[in-house]
Amino acid sequence: QVQLVESGGGLVQPGGSLRLSCEVSGLNLADYRIGWFRQAPGKEREDVGCSSSYIGLAYYGASVEGRFTISRDNAKNTVYLQMNNLEPEDTAVYYCATDTQNPGSGCRAAAPYDYWGQGTLVTVSS
């Protein structure tokens, strides 16, 4: 059974950093793209970025590009979201997701993500 578990959320001051982890089980991570998303209270879900299958080529949403970095350790079946220079507007529940129907796909694939983690809360506040 495929499972994704996010961790690493918490309270951080503006300008600070956090690293989120997404541990994936039930599949070989190297073969699958992983997306990161976030949802703030009262707002729609936002695309944070993606790590493509195999080499983990990363793409980012406009609001986080230059501040966030996605990486993966396929041997540990874990994808990371390093968040730097955090702003109050980054406060949200962060989710990772994967598309199990299309192994080998890149981040521009149109197929939806079909397995999601439970989310981890990031709060940026002084």
Salt bridges, closest charged atoms under 4 A:
GLU46 OE1 - ARG38 NE 2.89
GLU87 OE2 - ARG67 NE 3.96
ASP90 OD1 - ARG38 NH1 2.83
ASP90 OD2 - ARG67 NH1 2.75
ASP99 OD2 - ARG33 NH2 3.13
